[in-house]
Amino acid sequence: MNVNIYADEMLFINFIINMAVIFISEKILSKKIRIYRIITASVVISLISFIAVISPLRVYINFLSITAVNMIAAIFLFSPVRIRDFVKYTAVIKISSVFINETYLVIKQYSENGYFTYFLIFSAVLAYIAVIVFKHITKESACYYNVNIICNDKSVSTIGFVDTGNSLVEPISKKPVIIAEFNAIKELLPEALAYIYDKEGSLSEIIEAISDDNFRRCIRIIPFKSIGNENGILIGFVADRADIGSNCIKKPVVAIYRCPLSKGGGYNTLLSPRHLGGV
């Protein structure tokens, strides 16, 4: 059965599908793209695809044009600064395109012929919804990371939770702060400091308990605000390193928190979203 598709219809379909591909890629990568960039990229890609199809050399340039379009779209939409980011963004755009195409083929198998445009657009919408549902299901598990904190040749392993509301920074360096339960990191602390802290000593007593000059230089006073506590203070220290998933954070600031951070004990450190970028 032959299907006739006119130029205006083809451009419109390509525009809608390209919009869907970009929205799906945006959702997968958890990136926010300005709408004018999405529209511009969709229009340009539609025109390039149309020219590639009507060209007498389409057999030879079709694959190259698709690959080039994916690469250009990745640069224009996501502005990668590293080669691996560029490869990742290009791959996600390609995967999103294939996802829509495969969704269309599955729907077409169980549907009547003659509704090409509707099937394709419906496939794009369905693929986008599927990605949203998948992201929602996996969102909670993606918020947890294994966190290894190293200080003075000592190491502790903790479970970190990425709190999007955690904007706590060390006031001098402006580094994001890892908030850790005392019991989870007490092995990293000098014995005298751990003892006083465990007994809920005052700030002055805690400072006086630090006899190690090297560790004393690492101590940080971190002010914070929370519900019911407008002028709180956390004692923190600069560790040697923190491994968060695949990210290695050098000289992270770790704040010591006396109370449990999780009611169910699911995690014992709080992370900032900035930690996932290796900051």
PyRosetta script that sets phi, psi and omega in degrees:
from pyrosetta import init, pose_from_sequence

init()
pose = pose_from_sequence("MNVNIYADEMLFINFIINMAVIFISEKILSKKIRIYRIITASVVISLISFIAVISPLRVYINFLSITAVNMIAAIFLFSPVRIRDFVKYTAVIKISSVFINETYLVIKQYSENGYFTYFLIFSAVLAYIAVIVFKHITKESACYYNVNIICNDKSVSTIGFVDTGNSLVEPISKKPVIIAEFNAIKELLPEALAYIYDKEGSLSEIIEAISDDNFRRCIRIIPFKSIGNENGILIGFVADRADIGSNCIKKPVVAIYRCPLSKGGGYNTLLSPRHLGGV")
pose.set_psi(1, 126.9)
pose.set_omega(1, 179.1)
pose.set_phi(2, -87.3)
pose.set_psi(2, 138.4)
pose.set_omega(2, 178.4)
pose.set_phi(3, -116.7)
pose.set_psi(3, 119.3)
pose.set_omega(3, 179.4)
pose.set_phi(4, -90.2)
pose.set_psi(4, 124.2)
pose.set_omega(4, 178.0)
pose.set_phi(5, -123.7)
pose.set_psi(5, 122.3)
pose.set_omega(5, -177.9)
pose.set_phi(6, -83.8)
pose.set_psi(6, 162.1)
pose.set_omega(6, -174.9)
pose.set_phi(7, -58.2)
pose.set_psi(7, -47.0)
pose.set_omega(7, -178.4)
pose.set_phi(8, -65.0)
pose.set_psi(8, -37.1)
pose.set_omega(8, 178.9)
pose.set_phi(9, -67.3)
pose.set_psi(9, -41.0)
pose.set_omega(9, 179.3)
pose.set_phi(10, -63.3)
pose.set_psi(10, -43.1)
pose.set_omega(10, 178.6)
pose.set_phi(11, -63.4)
pose.set_psi(11, -41.6)
pose.set_omega(11, 179.9)
pose.set_phi(12, -64.5)
pose.set_psi(12, -45.3)
pose.set_omega(12, 179.8)
pose.set_phi(13, -62.0)
pose.set_psi(13, -46.2)
pose.set_omega(13, 179.3)
pose.set_phi(14, -60.2)
pose.set_psi(14, -40.1)
pose.set_omega(14, -179.9)
pose.set_phi(15, -61.5)
pose.set_psi(15, -47.4)
pose.set_omega(15, -179.7)
pose.set_phi(16, -63.2)
pose.set_psi(16, -45.2)
pose.set_omega(16, -179.0)
pose.set_phi(17, -64.5)
pose.set_psi(17, -41.2)
pose.set_omega(17, 179.1)
pose.set_phi(18, -64.8)
pose.set_psi(18, -38.6)
pose.set_omega(18, 175.0)
pose.set_phi(19, -59.1)
pose.set_psi(19, -44.6)
pose.set_omega(19, -179.0)
pose.set_phi(20, -65.2)
pose.set_psi(20, -41.5)
pose.set_omega(20, 178.6)
pose.set_phi(21, -59.5)
pose.set_psi(21, -43.7)
pose.set_omega(21, -179.1)
pose.set_phi(22, -68.1)
pose.set_psi(22, -42.6)
pose.set_omega(22, 178.9)
pose.set_phi(23, -62.6)
pose.set_psi(23, -41.5)
pose.set_omega(23, 178.9)
pose.set_phi(24, -65.5)
pose.set_psi(24, -44.0)
pose.set_omega(24, 178.3)
pose.set_phi(25, -61.9)
pose.set_psi(25, -41.6)
pose.set_omega(25, 178.0)
pose.set_phi(26, -60.2)
pose.set_psi(26, -42.8)
pose.set_omega(26, -179.3)
pose.set_phi(27, -68.6)
pose.set_psi(27, -42.4)
pose.set_omega(27, -179.9)
pose.set_phi(28, -62.3)
pose.set_psi(28, -42.7)
pose.set_omega(28, -176.0)
pose.set_phi(29, -85.9)
pose.set_psi(29, -5.1)
pose.set_omega(29, -177.6)
pose.set_phi(30, 55.1)
pose.set_psi(30, 42.5)
pose.set_omega(30, 177.8)
pose.set_phi(31, -110.4)
pose.set_psi(31, 152.1)
pose.set_omega(31, 177.4)
pose.set_phi(32, -110.8)
pose.set_psi(32, 119.8)
pose.set_omega(32, -179.2)
pose.set_phi(33, -113.2)
pose.set_psi(33, 136.6)
pose.set_omega(33, 178.1)
pose.set_phi(34, -65.0)
pose.set_psi(34, 142.6)
pose.set_omega(34, -173.2)
pose.set_phi(35, -61.7)
pose.set_psi(35, -34.5)
pose.set_omega(35, -179.1)
pose.set_phi(36, -65.6)
pose.set_psi(36, -31.8)
pose.set_omega(36, 176.9)
pose.set_phi(37, -69.4)
pose.set_psi(37, -40.3)
pose.set_omega(37, 179.8)
pose.set_phi(38, -63.3)
pose.set_psi(38, -45.8)
pose.set_omega(38, -179.5)
pose.set_phi(39, -65.3)
pose.set_psi(39, -44.4)
pose.set_omega(39, -179.8)
pose.set_phi(40, -61.0)
pose.set_psi(40, -47.6)
pose.set_omega(40, -179.6)
pose.set_phi(41, -62.6)
pose.set_psi(41, -40.8)
pose.set_omega(41, 179.8)
pose.set_phi(42, -63.0)
pose.set_psi(42, -42.4)
pose.set_omega(42, 179.2)
pose.set_phi(43, -65.1)
pose.set_psi(43, -47.7)
pose.set_omega(43, -177.7)
pose.set_phi(44, -63.3)
pose.set_psi(44, -45.0)
pose.set_omega(44, 180.0)
pose.set_phi(45, -63.9)
pose.set_psi(45, -38.5)
pose.set_omega(45, 178.2)
pose.set_phi(46, -61.7)
pose.set_psi(46, -42.8)
pose.set_omega(46, 179.5)
pose.set_phi(47, -66.3)
pose.set_psi(47, -42.9)
pose.set_omega(47, 178.9)
pose.set_phi(48, -63.1)
pose.set_psi(48, -42.9)
pose.set_omega(48, 179.7)
pose.set_phi(49, -63.7)
pose.set_psi(49, -40.4)
pose.set_omega(49, 179.9)
pose.set_phi(50, -64.2)
pose.set_psi(50, -44.5)
pose.set_omega(50, 179.8)
pose.set_phi(51, -64.1)
pose.set_psi(51, -39.6)
pose.set_omega(51, 179.6)
pose.set_phi(52, -63.3)
pose.set_psi(52, -36.4)
pose.set_omega(52, -177.5)
pose.set_phi(53, -72.3)
pose.set_psi(53, -41.8)
pose.set_omega(53, -176.0)
pose.set_phi(54, -85.1)
pose.set_psi(54, -8.9)
pose.set_omega(54, -179.5)
pose.set_phi(55, -68.7)
pose.set_psi(55, 141.0)
pose.set_omega(55, 176.6)
pose.set_phi(56, -65.2)
pose.set_psi(56, -16.8)
pose.set_omega(56, 178.1)
pose.set_phi(57, -101.2)
pose.set_psi(57, 22.7)
pose.set_omega(57, -173.8)
pose.set_phi(58, -59.4)
pose.set_psi(58, -31.7)
pose.set_omega(58, -180.0)
pose.set_phi(59, -61.4)
pose.set_psi(59, -33.5)
pose.set_omega(59, -175.4)
pose.set_phi(60, -91.7)
pose.set_psi(60, -31.6)
pose.set_omega(60, -173.8)
pose.set_phi(61, -100.0)
pose.set_psi(61, -8.3)
pose.set_omega(61, -174.8)
pose.set_phi(62, -59.9)
pose.set_psi(62, -51.6)
pose.set_omega(62, -178.5)
pose.set_phi(63, -63.6)
pose.set_psi(63, -44.2)
pose.set_omega(63, -178.8)
pose.set_phi(64, -64.1)
pose.set_psi(64, -38.8)
pose.set_omega(64, -179.0)
pose.set_phi(65, -66.7)
pose.set_psi(65, -40.5)
pose.set_omega(65, 179.2)
pose.set_phi(66, -63.4)
pose.set_psi(66, -45.5)
pose.set_omega(66, 179.6)
pose.set_phi(67, -62.8)
pose.set_psi(67, -45.2)
pose.set_omega(67, -179.4)
pose.set_phi(68, -64.0)
pose.set_psi(68, -40.1)
pose.set_omega(68, -179.9)
pose.set_phi(69, -62.6)
pose.set_psi(69, -43.5)
pose.set_omega(69, 178.8)
pose.set_phi(70, -60.7)
pose.set_psi(70, -41.1)
pose.set_omega(70, -179.1)
pose.set_phi(71, -68.5)
pose.set_psi(71, -43.8)
pose.set_omega(71, 179.3)
pose.set_phi(72, -64.9)
pose.set_psi(72, -41.4)
pose.set_omega(72, 179.0)
pose.set_phi(73, -61.4)
pose.set_psi(73, -41.0)
pose.set_omega(73, 179.9)
pose.set_phi(74, -61.7)
pose.set_psi(74, -40.9)
pose.set_omega(74, -179.7)
pose.set_phi(75, -69.5)
pose.set_psi(75, -46.4)
pose.set_omega(75, -175.9)
pose.set_phi(76, -68.0)
pose.set_psi(76, -40.8)
pose.set_omega(76, -173.1)
pose.set_phi(77, -83.2)
pose.set_psi(77, -40.5)
pose.set_omega(77, -170.6)
pose.set_phi(78, -111.8)
pose.set_psi(78, -9.6)
pose.set_omega(78, 178.1)
pose.set_phi(79, 46.4)
pose.set_psi(79, 60.2)
pose.set_omega(79, -178.9)
pose.set_phi(80, -65.4)
pose.set_psi(80, 144.5)
pose.set_omega(80, 179.4)
pose.set_phi(81, -106.7)
pose.set_psi(81, -12.4)
pose.set_omega(81, 179.2)
pose.set_phi(82, -125.4)
pose.set_psi(82, 153.8)
pose.set_omega(82, -178.8)
pose.set_phi(83, -60.3)
pose.set_psi(83, -42.6)
pose.set_omega(83, -177.8)
pose.set_phi(84, -66.0)
pose.set_psi(84, -32.4)
pose.set_omega(84, 175.6)
pose.set_phi(85, -67.3)
pose.set_psi(85, -41.2)
pose.set_omega(85, 178.7)
pose.set_phi(86, -60.2)
pose.set_psi(86, -45.2)
pose.set_omega(86, 179.2)
pose.set_phi(87, -63.7)
pose.set_psi(87, -42.0)
pose.set_omega(87, -179.3)
pose.set_phi(88, -63.6)
pose.set_psi(88, -46.4)
pose.set_omega(88, -178.4)
pose.set_phi(89, -64.9)
pose.set_psi(89, -41.4)
pose.set_omega(89, 178.1)
pose.set_phi(90, -62.5)
pose.set_psi(90, -42.7)
pose.set_omega(90, -179.6)
pose.set_phi(91, -64.9)
pose.set_psi(91, -40.1)
pose.set_omega(91, 179.8)
pose.set_phi(92, -64.6)
pose.set_psi(92, -41.3)
pose.set_omega(92, 177.3)
pose.set_phi(93, -61.5)
pose.set_psi(93, -42.8)
pose.set_omega(93, 178.8)
pose.set_phi(94, -64.8)
pose.set_psi(94, -44.6)
pose.set_omega(94, 179.9)
pose.set_phi(95, -62.2)
pose.set_psi(95, -40.4)
pose.set_omega(95, 178.9)
pose.set_phi(96, -62.4)
pose.set_psi(96, -41.0)
pose.set_omega(96, 179.0)
pose.set_phi(97, -63.9)
pose.set_psi(97, -44.9)
pose.set_omega(97, 178.4)
pose.set_phi(98, -64.4)
pose.set_psi(98, -38.6)
pose.set_omega(98, -179.9)
pose.set_phi(99, -59.0)
pose.set_psi(99, -46.1)
pose.set_omega(99, 178.7)
pose.set_phi(100, -64.2)
pose.set_psi(100, -42.8)
pose.set_omega(100, -179.3)
pose.set_phi(101, -62.4)
pose.set_psi(101, -43.8)
pose.set_omega(101, -180.0)
pose.set_phi(102, -67.7)
pose.set_psi(102, -36.8)
pose.set_omega(102, 176.8)
pose.set_phi(103, -62.0)
pose.set_psi(103, -41.1)
pose.set_omega(103, 178.2)
pose.set_phi(104, -62.3)
pose.set_psi(104, -43.7)
pose.set_omega(104, -178.3)
pose.set_phi(105, -63.8)
pose.set_psi(105, -38.5)
pose.set_omega(105, 178.5)
pose.set_phi(106, -65.4)
pose.set_psi(106, -46.0)
pose.set_omega(106, 180.0)
pose.set_phi(107, -63.3)
pose.set_psi(107, -40.6)
pose.set_omega(107, -176.6)
pose.set_phi(108, -62.8)
pose.set_psi(108, -33.5)
pose.set_omega(108, -179.0)
pose.set_phi(109, -62.4)
pose.set_psi(109, -31.9)
pose.set_omega(109, -175.5)
pose.set_phi(110, -107.9)
pose.set_psi(110, 19.2)
pose.set_omega(110, -178.7)
pose.set_phi(111, -129.6)
pose.set_psi(111, 164.4)
pose.set_omega(111, 178.4)
pose.set_phi(112, -76.7)
pose.set_psi(112, 152.5)
pose.set_omega(112, 178.9)
pose.set_phi(113, -76.2)
pose.set_psi(113, 164.1)
pose.set_omega(113, 175.1)
pose.set_phi(114, 100.5)
pose.set_psi(114, 0.5)
pose.set_omega(114, -178.8)
pose.set_phi(115, -125.0)
pose.set_psi(115, 48.1)
pose.set_omega(115, -174.8)
pose.set_phi(116, -54.6)
pose.set_psi(116, -51.7)
pose.set_omega(116, -176.0)
pose.set_phi(117, -61.5)
pose.set_psi(117, -46.1)
pose.set_omega(117, -178.2)
pose.set_phi(118, -64.9)
pose.set_psi(118, -41.3)
pose.set_omega(118, 179.8)
pose.set_phi(119, -62.4)
pose.set_psi(119, -42.8)
pose.set_omega(119, -176.9)
pose.set_phi(120, -67.0)
pose.set_psi(120, -45.1)
pose.set_omega(120, 179.0)
pose.set_phi(121, -65.3)
pose.set_psi(121, -43.2)
pose.set_omega(121, 178.1)
pose.set_phi(122, -61.8)
pose.set_psi(122, -37.3)
pose.set_omega(122, 178.3)
pose.set_phi(123, -62.5)
pose.set_psi(123, -41.2)
pose.set_omega(123, 179.3)
pose.set_phi(124, -63.7)
pose.set_psi(124, -44.5)
pose.set_omega(124, 179.3)
pose.set_phi(125, -64.5)
pose.set_psi(125, -43.5)
pose.set_omega(125, -179.2)
pose.set_phi(126, -64.7)
pose.set_psi(126, -40.0)
pose.set_omega(126, 178.7)
pose.set_phi(127, -63.5)
pose.set_psi(127, -40.5)
pose.set_omega(127, 179.1)
pose.set_phi(128, -64.5)
pose.set_psi(128, -43.2)
pose.set_omega(128, 178.5)
pose.set_phi(129, -62.7)
pose.set_psi(129, -40.4)
pose.set_omega(129, 179.9)
pose.set_phi(130, -61.7)
pose.set_psi(130, -40.2)
pose.set_omega(130, 178.7)
pose.set_phi(131, -65.8)
pose.set_psi(131, -41.4)
pose.set_omega(131, 178.4)
pose.set_phi(132, -60.9)
pose.set_psi(132, -45.2)
pose.set_omega(132, 179.6)
pose.set_phi(133, -62.7)
pose.set_psi(133, -44.4)
pose.set_omega(133, -179.5)
pose.set_phi(134, -62.9)
pose.set_psi(134, -43.5)
pose.set_omega(134, 179.0)
pose.set_phi(135, -63.3)
pose.set_psi(135, -38.1)
pose.set_omega(135, 179.7)
pose.set_phi(136, -65.5)
pose.set_psi(136, -41.1)
pose.set_omega(136, -178.8)
pose.set_phi(137, -66.3)
pose.set_psi(137, -40.5)
pose.set_omega(137, -175.4)
pose.set_phi(138, -91.1)
pose.set_psi(138, -3.7)
pose.set_omega(138, -175.0)
pose.set_phi(139, -60.3)
pose.set_psi(139, -46.0)
pose.set_omega(139, -175.3)
pose.set_phi(140, -64.9)
pose.set_psi(140, -44.7)
pose.set_omega(140, -179.4)
pose.set_phi(141, -66.3)
pose.set_psi(141, -29.2)
pose.set_omega(141, -179.1)
pose.set_phi(142, -73.5)
pose.set_psi(142, -10.8)
pose.set_omega(142, -178.4)
pose.set_phi(143, -85.1)
pose.set_psi(143, -8.6)
pose.set_omega(143, -176.9)
pose.set_phi(144, -105.0)
pose.set_psi(144, 137.6)
pose.set_omega(144, -179.4)
pose.set_phi(145, -138.7)
pose.set_psi(145, 147.5)
pose.set_omega(145, 169.8)
pose.set_phi(146, -75.6)
pose.set_psi(146, 127.8)
pose.set_omega(146, -177.2)
pose.set_phi(147, -122.0)
pose.set_psi(147, 118.2)
pose.set_omega(147, 175.6)
pose.set_phi(148, -108.0)
pose.set_psi(148, 121.2)
pose.set_omega(148, -179.0)
pose.set_phi(149, -108.9)
pose.set_psi(149, 127.7)
pose.set_omega(149, -177.0)
pose.set_phi(150, -118.1)
pose.set_psi(150, 131.9)
pose.set_omega(150, 179.1)
pose.set_phi(151, -152.3)
pose.set_psi(151, 123.9)
pose.set_omega(151, 178.1)
pose.set_phi(152, 52.7)
pose.set_psi(152, 48.8)
pose.set_omega(152, 177.6)
pose.set_phi(153, 64.7)
pose.set_psi(153, 14.1)
pose.set_omega(153, 173.7)
pose.set_phi(154, -112.0)
pose.set_psi(154, 149.6)
pose.set_omega(154, -177.2)
pose.set_phi(155, -139.4)
pose.set_psi(155, 141.7)
pose.set_omega(155, 173.5)
pose.set_phi(156, -130.5)
pose.set_psi(156, 147.8)
pose.set_omega(156, 177.9)
pose.set_phi(157, -109.5)
pose.set_psi(157, 130.2)
pose.set_omega(157, -179.0)
pose.set_phi(158, -133.3)
pose.set_psi(158, 169.9)
pose.set_omega(158, 173.2)
pose.set_phi(159, -107.6)
pose.set_psi(159, 121.8)
pose.set_omega(159, -177.9)
pose.set_phi(160, -104.3)
pose.set_psi(160, 142.8)
pose.set_omega(160, 176.7)
pose.set_phi(161, -114.9)
pose.set_psi(161, 128.0)
pose.set_omega(161, 179.7)
pose.set_phi(162, -81.8)
pose.set_psi(162, 110.4)
pose.set_omega(162, -179.8)
pose.set_phi(163, -100.7)
pose.set_psi(163, 111.0)
pose.set_omega(163, -178.7)
pose.set_phi(164, -64.0)
pose.set_psi(164, -18.7)
pose.set_omega(164, 178.5)
pose.set_phi(165, -90.3)
pose.set_psi(165, -1.4)
pose.set_omega(165, -179.7)
pose.set_phi(166, -83.6)
pose.set_psi(166, 96.7)
pose.set_omega(166, 179.1)
pose.set_phi(167, -109.7)
pose.set_psi(167, 18.0)
pose.set_omega(167, -178.0)
pose.set_phi(168, -66.7)
pose.set_psi(168, 129.8)
pose.set_omega(168, 178.6)
pose.set_phi(169, -130.6)
pose.set_psi(169, 154.2)
pose.set_omega(169, 173.5)
pose.set_phi(170, -74.0)
pose.set_psi(170, 126.7)
pose.set_omega(170, -168.2)
pose.set_phi(171, -61.9)
pose.set_psi(171, -26.4)
pose.set_omega(171, -176.9)
pose.set_phi(172, -88.2)
pose.set_psi(172, -53.8)
pose.set_omega(172, -177.3)
pose.set_phi(173, -82.8)
pose.set_psi(173, -18.0)
pose.set_omega(173, -176.6)
pose.set_phi(174, 65.0)
pose.set_psi(174, 20.2)
pose.set_omega(174, 177.3)
pose.set_phi(175, -77.3)
pose.set_psi(175, 145.6)
pose.set_omega(175, 174.9)
pose.set_phi(176, -66.2)
pose.set_psi(176, 148.2)
pose.set_omega(176, -173.6)
pose.set_phi(177, -105.2)
pose.set_psi(177, 133.6)
pose.set_omega(177, 169.4)
pose.set_phi(178, -86.7)
pose.set_psi(178, 119.3)
pose.set_omega(178, 178.7)
pose.set_phi(179, -94.9)
pose.set_psi(179, 119.8)
pose.set_omega(179, -174.2)
pose.set_phi(180, -124.7)
pose.set_psi(180, 140.8)
pose.set_omega(180, 175.1)
pose.set_phi(181, -64.4)
pose.set_psi(181, 142.5)
pose.set_omega(181, -179.7)
pose.set_phi(182, -56.5)
pose.set_psi(182, -46.6)
pose.set_omega(182, -176.9)
pose.set_phi(183, -64.1)
pose.set_psi(183, -24.2)
pose.set_omega(183, -178.1)
pose.set_phi(184, -79.7)
pose.set_psi(184, -25.3)
pose.set_omega(184, -174.3)
pose.set_phi(185, -123.4)
pose.set_psi(185, 7.6)
pose.set_omega(185, -174.5)
pose.set_phi(186, -61.0)
pose.set_psi(186, -23.2)
pose.set_omega(186, 178.6)
pose.set_phi(187, -67.8)
pose.set_psi(187, -19.6)
pose.set_omega(187, 178.5)
pose.set_phi(188, -82.4)
pose.set_psi(188, -15.5)
pose.set_omega(188, -173.7)
pose.set_phi(189, -91.1)
pose.set_psi(189, 149.8)
pose.set_omega(189, 171.8)
pose.set_phi(190, -57.1)
pose.set_psi(190, 147.0)
pose.set_omega(190, -174.3)
pose.set_phi(191, -57.3)
pose.set_psi(191, -44.2)
pose.set_omega(191, -178.0)
pose.set_phi(192, -63.8)
pose.set_psi(192, -40.8)
pose.set_omega(192, 178.9)
pose.set_phi(193, -66.1)
pose.set_psi(193, -42.9)
pose.set_omega(193, -179.7)
pose.set_phi(194, -63.2)
pose.set_psi(194, -38.6)
pose.set_omega(194, -178.8)
pose.set_phi(195, -65.6)
pose.set_psi(195, -49.0)
pose.set_omega(195, -179.3)
pose.set_phi(196, -64.2)
pose.set_psi(196, -41.2)
pose.set_omega(196, -178.6)
pose.set_phi(197, -65.3)
pose.set_psi(197, -39.5)
pose.set_omega(197, 179.7)
pose.set_phi(198, -65.2)
pose.set_psi(198, -30.9)
pose.set_omega(198, 179.2)
pose.set_phi(199, -86.3)
pose.set_psi(199, 8.4)
pose.set_omega(199, 179.3)
pose.set_phi(200, 57.3)
pose.set_psi(200, 48.5)
pose.set_omega(200, 177.5)
pose.set_phi(201, -70.2)
pose.set_psi(201, 164.6)
pose.set_omega(201, -179.9)
pose.set_phi(202, -74.0)
pose.set_psi(202, 170.6)
pose.set_omega(202, -179.2)
pose.set_phi(203, -60.3)
pose.set_psi(203, -44.0)
pose.set_omega(203, -179.6)
pose.set_phi(204, -64.8)
pose.set_psi(204, -38.7)
pose.set_omega(204, 178.7)
pose.set_phi(205, -65.6)
pose.set_psi(205, -37.9)
pose.set_omega(205, 179.8)
pose.set_phi(206, -65.5)
pose.set_psi(206, -44.5)
pose.set_omega(206, -179.9)
pose.set_phi(207, -63.8)
pose.set_psi(207, -43.2)
pose.set_omega(207, -179.1)
pose.set_phi(208, -65.8)
pose.set_psi(208, -24.9)
pose.set_omega(208, -177.7)
pose.set_phi(209, -75.5)
pose.set_psi(209, -11.4)
pose.set_omega(209, -177.7)
pose.set_phi(210, -87.5)
pose.set_psi(210, 101.5)
pose.set_omega(210, 179.8)
pose.set_phi(211, -91.2)
pose.set_psi(211, -20.0)
pose.set_omega(211, 179.8)
pose.set_phi(212, -77.7)
pose.set_psi(212, 112.4)
pose.set_omega(212, -177.2)
pose.set_phi(213, -62.2)
pose.set_psi(213, -37.2)
pose.set_omega(213, 179.3)
pose.set_phi(214, -63.1)
pose.set_psi(214, -43.4)
pose.set_omega(214, 179.8)
pose.set_phi(215, -71.4)
pose.set_psi(215, -32.9)
pose.set_omega(215, 179.0)
pose.set_phi(216, -60.7)
pose.set_psi(216, -37.4)
pose.set_omega(216, 179.8)
pose.set_phi(217, -69.9)
pose.set_psi(217, -19.0)
pose.set_omega(217, -179.2)
pose.set_phi(218, -88.4)
pose.set_psi(218, -10.3)
pose.set_omega(218, -176.3)
pose.set_phi(219, -69.3)
pose.set_psi(219, 140.0)
pose.set_omega(219, 177.2)
pose.set_phi(220, -130.9)
pose.set_psi(220, 141.0)
pose.set_omega(220, 174.3)
pose.set_phi(221, -101.4)
pose.set_psi(221, 121.1)
pose.set_omega(221, -172.0)
pose.set_phi(222, -119.6)
pose.set_psi(222, 107.7)
pose.set_omega(222, 176.7)
pose.set_phi(223, -75.2)
pose.set_psi(223, 147.2)
pose.set_omega(223, 177.6)
pose.set_phi(224, -150.0)
pose.set_psi(224, 162.7)
pose.set_omega(224, 175.9)
pose.set_phi(225, -126.7)
pose.set_psi(225, 140.7)
pose.set_omega(225, 176.5)
pose.set_phi(226, -148.9)
pose.set_psi(226, 174.1)
pose.set_omega(226, 178.5)
pose.set_phi(227, -61.7)
pose.set_psi(227, 122.1)
pose.set_omega(227, 179.9)
pose.set_phi(228, 84.6)
pose.set_psi(228, -0.8)
pose.set_omega(228, -179.7)
pose.set_phi(229, -144.5)
pose.set_psi(229, 93.1)
pose.set_omega(229, -175.0)
pose.set_phi(230, -79.2)
pose.set_psi(230, -23.9)
pose.set_omega(230, -175.5)
pose.set_phi(231, -135.3)
pose.set_psi(231, 60.6)
pose.set_omega(231, 179.5)
pose.set_phi(232, -84.4)
pose.set_psi(232, 158.7)
pose.set_omega(232, 178.2)
pose.set_phi(233, -134.2)
pose.set_psi(233, 133.1)
pose.set_omega(233, 174.8)
pose.set_phi(234, -114.4)
pose.set_psi(234, 138.8)
pose.set_omega(234, 172.6)
pose.set_phi(235, -84.1)
pose.set_psi(235, 131.6)
pose.set_omega(235, 178.7)
pose.set_phi(236, -133.8)
pose.set_psi(236, 174.2)
pose.set_omega(236, 176.9)
pose.set_phi(237, -150.2)
pose.set_psi(237, 158.8)
pose.set_omega(237, 178.3)
pose.set_phi(238, -94.6)
pose.set_psi(238, 114.4)
pose.set_omega(238, 178.0)
pose.set_phi(239, -83.2)
pose.set_psi(239, 170.7)
pose.set_omega(239, 178.5)
pose.set_phi(240, -75.0)
pose.set_psi(240, -41.0)
pose.set_omega(240, -175.4)
pose.set_phi(241, -162.8)
pose.set_psi(241, 153.7)
pose.set_omega(241, 172.1)
pose.set_phi(242, -136.6)
pose.set_psi(242, 125.3)
pose.set_omega(242, 176.5)
pose.set_phi(243, -99.4)
pose.set_psi(243, 113.6)
pose.set_omega(243, -178.4)
pose.set_phi(244, -116.2)
pose.set_psi(244, 102.0)
pose.set_omega(244, -173.9)
pose.set_phi(245, 60.9)
pose.set_psi(245, -122.8)
pose.set_omega(245, 179.0)
pose.set_phi(246, -94.8)
pose.set_psi(246, 0.9)
pose.set_omega(246, -179.0)
pose.set_phi(247, -93.4)
pose.set_psi(247, 137.2)
pose.set_omega(247, 175.1)
pose.set_phi(248, -110.9)
pose.set_psi(248, 116.7)
pose.set_omega(248, -179.6)
pose.set_phi(249, -101.8)
pose.set_psi(249, 118.0)
pose.set_omega(249, 178.6)
pose.set_phi(250, -89.1)
pose.set_psi(250, 137.5)
pose.set_omega(250, 179.3)
pose.set_phi(251, 52.4)
pose.set_psi(251, 53.7)
pose.set_omega(251, 178.8)
pose.set_phi(252, -74.7)
pose.set_psi(252, 150.9)
pose.set_omega(252, 175.0)
pose.set_phi(253, -94.2)
pose.set_psi(253, 124.1)
pose.set_omega(253, -177.5)
pose.set_phi(254, -115.8)
pose.set_psi(254, 121.9)
pose.set_omega(254, 177.2)
pose.set_phi(255, -96.3)
pose.set_psi(255, 140.4)
pose.set_omega(255, -177.8)
pose.set_phi(256, -96.4)
pose.set_psi(256, 124.9)
pose.set_omega(256, -178.4)
pose.set_phi(257, -117.0)
pose.set_psi(257, 125.8)
pose.set_omega(257, -173.2)
pose.set_phi(258, -70.3)
pose.set_psi(258, -40.1)
pose.set_omega(258, -172.7)
pose.set_phi(259, -88.9)
pose.set_psi(259, 161.0)
pose.set_omega(259, 175.5)
pose.set_phi(260, -63.1)
pose.set_psi(260, 139.8)
pose.set_omega(260, 179.6)
pose.set_phi(261, -85.8)
pose.set_psi(261, -25.9)
pose.set_omega(261, -178.2)
pose.set_phi(262, -123.7)
pose.set_psi(262, 129.6)
pose.set_omega(262, 179.7)
pose.set_phi(263, -61.8)
pose.set_psi(263, -39.3)
pose.set_omega(263, -179.0)
pose.set_phi(264, -90.0)
pose.set_psi(264, -0.5)
pose.set_omega(264, -179.4)
pose.set_phi(265, 75.1)
pose.set_psi(265, 21.6)
pose.set_omega(265, -177.5)
pose.set_phi(266, -73.0)
pose.set_psi(266, -22.5)
pose.set_omega(266, 179.1)
pose.set_phi(267, -153.2)
pose.set_psi(267, 157.9)
pose.set_omega(267, 179.9)
pose.set_phi(268, -132.4)
pose.set_psi(268, 9.4)
pose.set_omega(268, 170.4)
pose.set_phi(269, -138.4)
pose.set_psi(269, 146.7)
pose.set_omega(269, 176.2)
pose.set_phi(270, -109.9)
pose.set_psi(270, 131.1)
pose.set_omega(270, -178.6)
pose.set_phi(271, -111.8)
pose.set_psi(271, 157.7)
pose.set_omega(271, 171.9)
pose.set_phi(272, -96.9)
pose.set_psi(272, 150.1)
pose.set_omega(272, 174.9)
pose.set_phi(273, -55.2)
pose.set_psi(273, -26.2)
pose.set_omega(273, 179.7)
pose.set_phi(274, -66.1)
pose.set_psi(274, -25.1)
pose.set_omega(274, 179.2)
pose.set_phi(275, -65.7)
pose.set_psi(275, -26.5)
pose.set_omega(275, -178.8)
pose.set_phi(276, -73.7)
pose.set_psi(276, -15.2)
pose.set_omega(276, 177.1)
pose.set_phi(277, -94.2)
pose.set_psi(277, 5.8)
pose.set_omega(277, 178.8)
pose.set_phi(278, 80.4)
pose.set_psi(278, 18.7)
pose.set_omega(278, -178.6)
pose.set_phi(279, -79.9)
pose.dump_pdb("model.pdb")
